[in-house]
């Protein structure tokens, strides 16, 4: 979990959050802020 400031987009935190996971990710659930091409890549 990461808290961002108002001027930082939530999507920008995805790479750092995923780096904390040691196994492959099969699926992820998030709100509309994470529904974008950068997250799927």
PyMOL Python script that loads the backbone (N, CA, C, O; Angstrom):
from pymol import cmd

cmd.read_pdbstr("""\
ATOM      1  N   UNK A   1       0.852  -1.167   0.000  1.00  0.00           N
ATOM      2  CA  UNK A   1       0.000   0.000   0.000  1.00  0.00           C
ATOM      3  C   UNK A   1       0.892   1.223   0.000  1.00  0.00           C
ATOM      4  O   UNK A   1       1.942   1.258   0.642  1.00  0.00           O
ATOM      5  N   UNK A   2       0.447   2.218  -0.735  1.00  0.00           N
ATOM      6  CA  UNK A   2       1.199   3.464  -0.790  1.00  0.00           C
ATOM      7  C   UNK A   2       0.231   4.627  -0.878  1.00  0.00           C
ATOM      8  O   UNK A   2      -0.726   4.591  -1.653  1.00  0.00           O
ATOM      9  N   UNK A   3       0.474   5.640  -0.100  1.00  0.00           N
ATOM     10  CA  UNK A   3      -0.349   6.848  -0.100  1.00  0.00           C
ATOM     11  C   UNK A   3       0.346   7.886  -0.966  1.00  0.00           C
ATOM     12  O   UNK A   3       1.536   8.148  -0.786  1.00  0.00           O
ATOM     13  N   UNK A   4      -0.381   8.478  -1.901  1.00  0.00           N
ATOM     14  CA  UNK A   4       0.201   9.484  -2.785  1.00  0.00           C
ATOM     15  C   UNK A   4      -0.377  10.861  -2.497  1.00  0.00           C
ATOM     16  O   UNK A   4      -1.474  10.995  -1.955  1.00  0.00           O
ATOM     17  N   UNK A   5       0.375  11.866  -2.868  1.00  0.00           N
ATOM     18  CA  UNK A   5      -0.100  13.246  -2.755  1.00  0.00           C
ATOM     19  C   UNK A   5      -1.091  13.527  -3.873  1.00  0.00           C
ATOM     20  O   UNK A   5      -1.194  12.756  -4.827  1.00  0.00           O
ATOM     21  N   UNK A   6      -1.816  14.626  -3.758  1.00  0.00           N
ATOM     22  CA  UNK A   6      -2.829  14.970  -4.756  1.00  0.00           C
ATOM     23  C   UNK A   6      -2.236  15.178  -6.148  1.00  0.00           C
ATOM     24  O   UNK A   6      -2.909  14.936  -7.150  1.00  0.00           O
ATOM     25  N   UNK A   7      -0.973  15.629  -6.217  1.00  0.00           N
ATOM     26  CA  UNK A   7      -0.375  15.922  -7.519  1.00  0.00           C
ATOM     27  C   UNK A   7       0.395  14.737  -8.116  1.00  0.00           C
ATOM     28  O   UNK A   7       1.088  14.893  -9.121  1.00  0.00           O
ATOM     29  N   UNK A   8       0.275  13.555  -7.501  1.00  0.00           N
ATOM     30  CA  UNK A   8       0.944  12.351  -7.996  1.00  0.00           C
ATOM     31  C   UNK A   8      -0.127  11.349  -8.412  1.00  0.00           C
ATOM     32  O   UNK A   8      -1.025  11.024  -7.635  1.00  0.00           O
ATOM     33  N   UNK A   9      -0.020  10.866  -9.640  1.00  0.00           N
ATOM     34  CA  UNK A   9      -1.002   9.898 -10.124  1.00  0.00           C
ATOM     35  C   UNK A   9      -0.802   8.531  -9.484  1.00  0.00           C
ATOM     36  O   UNK A   9       0.331   8.094  -9.284  1.00  0.00           O
ATOM     37  N   UNK A  10      -1.892   7.863  -9.166  1.00  0.00           N
ATOM     38  CA  UNK A  10      -1.824   6.542  -8.545  1.00  0.00           C
ATOM     39  C   UNK A  10      -1.085   5.538  -9.420  1.00  0.00           C
ATOM     40  O   UNK A  10      -0.367   4.678  -8.910  1.00  0.00           O
ATOM     41  N   UNK A  11      -1.257   5.643 -10.725  1.00  0.00           N
ATOM     42  CA  UNK A  11      -0.643   4.690 -11.652  1.00  0.00           C
ATOM     43  C   UNK A  11       0.878   4.709 -11.534  1.00  0.00           C
ATOM     44  O   UNK A  11       1.523   3.687 -11.772  1.00  0.00           O
ATOM     45  N   UNK A  12       1.457   5.839 -11.176  1.00  0.00           N
ATOM     46  CA  UNK A  12       2.918   5.936 -11.081  1.00  0.00           C
ATOM     47  C   UNK A  12       3.488   5.074  -9.954  1.00  0.00           C
ATOM     48  O   UNK A  12       4.692   4.820  -9.932  1.00  0.00           O
ATOM     49  N   UNK A  13       2.658   4.624  -9.027  1.00  0.00           N
ATOM     50  CA  UNK A  13       3.144   3.800  -7.917  1.00  0.00           C
ATOM     51  C   UNK A  13       3.186   2.314  -8.248  1.00  0.00           C
ATOM     52  O   UNK A  13       3.795   1.536  -7.514  1.00  0.00           O
ATOM     53  N   UNK A  14       2.547   1.910  -9.343  1.00  0.00           N
ATOM     54  CA  UNK A  14       2.443   0.492  -9.691  1.00  0.00           C
ATOM     55  C   UNK A  14       3.800  -0.209  -9.797  1.00  0.00           C
ATOM     56  O   UNK A  14       3.965  -1.273  -9.201  1.00  0.00           O
ATOM     57  N   UNK A  15       4.781   0.338 -10.530  1.00  0.00           N
ATOM     58  CA  UNK A  15       6.062  -0.388 -10.635  1.00  0.00           C
ATOM     59  C   UNK A  15       6.701  -0.682  -9.278  1.00  0.00           C
ATOM     60  O   UNK A  15       7.181  -1.794  -9.056  1.00  0.00           O
ATOM     61  N   UNK A  16       6.715   0.281  -8.380  1.00  0.00           N
ATOM     62  CA  UNK A  16       7.315   0.060  -7.056  1.00  0.00           C
ATOM     63  C   UNK A  16       6.537  -0.968  -6.242  1.00  0.00           C
ATOM     64  O   UNK A  16       7.130  -1.775  -5.527  1.00  0.00           O
ATOM     65  N   UNK A  17       5.216  -0.939  -6.348  1.00  0.00           N
ATOM     66  CA  UNK A  17       4.404  -1.905  -5.613  1.00  0.00           C
ATOM     67  C   UNK A  17       4.614  -3.318  -6.154  1.00  0.00           C
ATOM     68  O   UNK A  17       4.727  -4.269  -5.379  1.00  0.00           O
ATOM     69  N   UNK A  18       4.666  -3.459  -7.469  1.00  0.00           N
ATOM     70  CA  UNK A  18       4.867  -4.776  -8.060  1.00  0.00           C
ATOM     71  C   UNK A  18       6.254  -5.330  -7.782  1.00  0.00           C
ATOM     72  O   UNK A  18       6.425  -6.544  -7.674  1.00  0.00           O
ATOM     73  N   UNK A  19       7.251  -4.451  -7.664  1.00  0.00           N
ATOM     74  CA  UNK A  19       8.613  -4.896  -7.346  1.00  0.00           C
ATOM     75  C   UNK A  19       8.694  -5.571  -5.980  1.00  0.00           C
ATOM     76  O   UNK A  19       9.646  -6.304  -5.714  1.00  0.00           O
ATOM     77  N   UNK A  20       7.719  -5.337  -5.118  1.00  0.00           N
ATOM     78  CA  UNK A  20       7.715  -5.938  -3.790  1.00  0.00           C
ATOM     79  C   UNK A  20       7.204  -7.375  -3.803  1.00  0.00           C
ATOM     80  O   UNK A  20       7.331  -8.091  -2.809  1.00  0.00           O
ATOM     81  N   UNK A  21       6.631  -7.795  -4.917  1.00  0.00           N
ATOM     82  CA  UNK A  21       6.054  -9.131  -5.030  1.00  0.00           C
ATOM     83  C   UNK A  21       7.070 -10.051  -5.689  1.00  0.00           C
ATOM     84  O   UNK A  21       7.579  -9.750  -6.769  1.00  0.00           O
ATOM     85  N   UNK A  22       7.364 -11.162  -5.044  1.00  0.00           N
ATOM     86  CA  UNK A  22       8.400 -12.064  -5.533  1.00  0.00           C
ATOM     87  C   UNK A  22       7.890 -13.113  -6.514  1.00  0.00           C
ATOM     88  O   UNK A  22       8.693 -13.759  -7.186  1.00  0.00           O
ATOM     89  N   UNK A  23       6.591 -13.296  -6.611  1.00  0.00           N
ATOM     90  CA  UNK A  23       6.008 -14.308  -7.497  1.00  0.00           C
ATOM     91  C   UNK A  23       5.236 -13.628  -8.621  1.00  0.00           C
ATOM     92  O   UNK A  23       4.889 -12.452  -8.514  1.00  0.00           O
ATOM     93  N   UNK A  24       4.964 -14.367  -9.706  1.00  0.00           N
ATOM     94  CA  UNK A  24       4.164 -13.777 -10.797  1.00  0.00           C
ATOM     95  C   UNK A  24       2.773 -13.361 -10.298  1.00  0.00           C
ATOM     96  O   UNK A  24       2.205 -13.997  -9.411  1.00  0.00           O
ATOM     97  N   UNK A  25       2.251 -12.310 -10.867  1.00  0.00           N
ATOM     98  CA  UNK A  25       0.926 -11.809 -10.512  1.00  0.00           C
ATOM     99  C   UNK A  25      -0.078 -12.356 -11.521  1.00  0.00           C
ATOM    100  O   UNK A  25       0.044 -12.100 -12.719  1.00  0.00           O
ATOM    101  N   UNK A  26      -1.063 -13.103 -11.047  1.00  0.00           N
ATOM    102  CA  UNK A  26      -2.072 -13.678 -11.931  1.00  0.00           C
ATOM    103  C   UNK A  26      -3.197 -12.683 -12.208  1.00  0.00           C
ATOM    104  O   UNK A  26      -3.741 -12.652 -13.312  1.00  0.00           O
ATOM    105  N   UNK A  27      -3.546 -11.870 -11.212  1.00  0.00           N
ATOM    106  CA  UNK A  27      -4.595 -10.874 -11.405  1.00  0.00           C
ATOM    107  C   UNK A  27      -4.450  -9.786 -10.356  1.00  0.00           C
ATOM    108  O   UNK A  27      -3.769  -9.954  -9.345  1.00  0.00           O
ATOM    109  N   UNK A  28      -5.107  -8.666 -10.621  1.00  0.00           N
ATOM    110  CA  UNK A  28      -5.068  -7.537  -9.702  1.00  0.00           C
ATOM    111  C   UNK A  28      -6.427  -6.862  -9.741  1.00  0.00           C
ATOM    112  O   UNK A  28      -7.047  -6.775 -10.800  1.00  0.00           O
ATOM    113  N   UNK A  29      -6.885  -6.392  -8.620  1.00  0.00           N
ATOM    114  CA  UNK A  29      -8.143  -5.666  -8.544  1.00  0.00           C
ATOM    115  C   UNK A  29      -7.828  -4.252  -8.064  1.00  0.00           C
ATOM    116  O   UNK A  29      -7.139  -4.066  -7.061  1.00  0.00           O
ATOM    117  N   UNK A  30      -8.333  -3.271  -8.783  1.00  0.00           N
ATOM    118  CA  UNK A  30      -8.123  -1.888  -8.397  1.00  0.00           C
ATOM    119  C   UNK A  30      -9.268  -1.035  -8.909  1.00  0.00           C
ATOM    120  O   UNK A  30     -10.072  -1.483  -9.727  1.00  0.00           O
ATOM    121  N   UNK A  31      -9.338   0.191  -8.426  1.00  0.00           N
ATOM    122  CA  UNK A  31     -10.403   1.069  -8.885  1.00  0.00           C
ATOM    123  C   UNK A  31     -10.051   1.654 -10.256  1.00  0.00           C
ATOM    124  O   UNK A  31      -9.027   1.303 -10.842  1.00  0.00           O
ATOM    125  N   UNK A  32     -10.881   2.521 -10.746  1.00  0.00           N
ATOM    126  CA  UNK A  32     -10.706   3.085 -12.080  1.00  0.00           C
ATOM    127  C   UNK A  32      -9.385   3.797 -12.301  1.00  0.00           C
ATOM    128  O   UNK A  32      -8.943   3.915 -13.444  1.00  0.00           O
ATOM    129  N   UNK A  33      -8.743   4.275 -11.246  1.00  0.00           N
ATOM    130  CA  UNK A  33      -7.465   4.963 -11.390  1.00  0.00           C
ATOM    131  C   UNK A  33      -6.386   4.042 -11.941  1.00  0.00           C
ATOM    132  O   UNK A  33      -5.408   4.514 -12.520  1.00  0.00           O
ATOM    133  N   UNK A  34      -6.553   2.739 -11.769  1.00  0.00           N
ATOM    134  CA  UNK A  34      -5.555   1.777 -12.226  1.00  0.00           C
ATOM    135  C   UNK A  34      -5.930   1.132 -13.551  1.00  0.00           C
ATOM    136  O   UNK A  34      -5.202   0.266 -14.036  1.00  0.00           O
ATOM    137  N   UNK A  35      -7.031   1.524 -14.139  1.00  0.00           N
ATOM    138  CA  UNK A  35      -7.497   0.918 -15.377  1.00  0.00           C
ATOM    139  C   UNK A  35      -6.910   1.663 -16.572  1.00  0.00           C
ATOM    140  O   UNK A  35      -7.573   2.486 -17.202  1.00  0.00           O
ATOM    141  N   UNK A  36      -5.657   1.353 -16.863  1.00  0.00           N
ATOM    142  CA  UNK A  36      -4.991   2.015 -17.980  1.00  0.00           C
ATOM    143  C   UNK A  36      -3.899   1.146 -18.565  1.00  0.00           C
ATOM    144  O   UNK A  36      -3.488   0.163 -17.950  1.00  0.00           O
ATOM    145  N   UNK A  37      -3.427   1.498 -19.744  1.00  0.00           N
ATOM    146  CA  UNK A  37      -2.438   0.697 -20.448  1.00  0.00           C
ATOM    147  C   UNK A  37      -1.146   0.530 -19.646  1.00  0.00           C
ATOM    148  O   UNK A  37      -0.543  -0.544 -19.670  1.00  0.00           O
ATOM    149  N   UNK A  38      -0.718   1.563 -18.946  1.00  0.00           N
ATOM    150  CA  UNK A  38       0.539   1.471 -18.166  1.00  0.00           C
ATOM    151  C   UNK A  38       0.468   0.353 -17.132  1.00  0.00           C
ATOM    152  O   UNK A  38       1.470  -0.315 -16.879  1.00  0.00           O
ATOM    153  N   UNK A  39      -0.675   0.144 -16.546  1.00  0.00           N
ATOM    154  CA  UNK A  39      -0.841  -0.900 -15.537  1.00  0.00           C
ATOM    155  C   UNK A  39      -0.815  -2.279 -16.193  1.00  0.00           C
ATOM    156  O   UNK A  39      -0.203  -3.209 -15.667  1.00  0.00           O
ATOM    157  N   UNK A  40      -1.478  -2.409 -17.334  1.00  0.00           N
ATOM    158  CA  UNK A  40      -1.520  -3.714 -18.008  1.00  0.00           C
ATOM    159  C   UNK A  40      -0.148  -4.134 -18.510  1.00  0.00           C
ATOM    160  O   UNK A  40       0.172  -5.323 -18.520  1.00  0.00           O
ATOM    161  N   UNK A  41       0.660  -3.177 -18.922  1.00  0.00           N
ATOM    162  CA  UNK A  41       2.020  -3.493 -19.377  1.00  0.00           C
ATOM    163  C   UNK A  41       2.847  -4.004 -18.225  1.00  0.00           C
ATOM    164  O   UNK A  41       4.022  -4.325 -18.403  1.00  0.00           O
TER     165      UNK A  41
END
""", "prot")
cmd.dss("prot")
cmd.show_as("cartoon", "prot")
cmd.util.cbc("prot")
cmd.orient("prot")
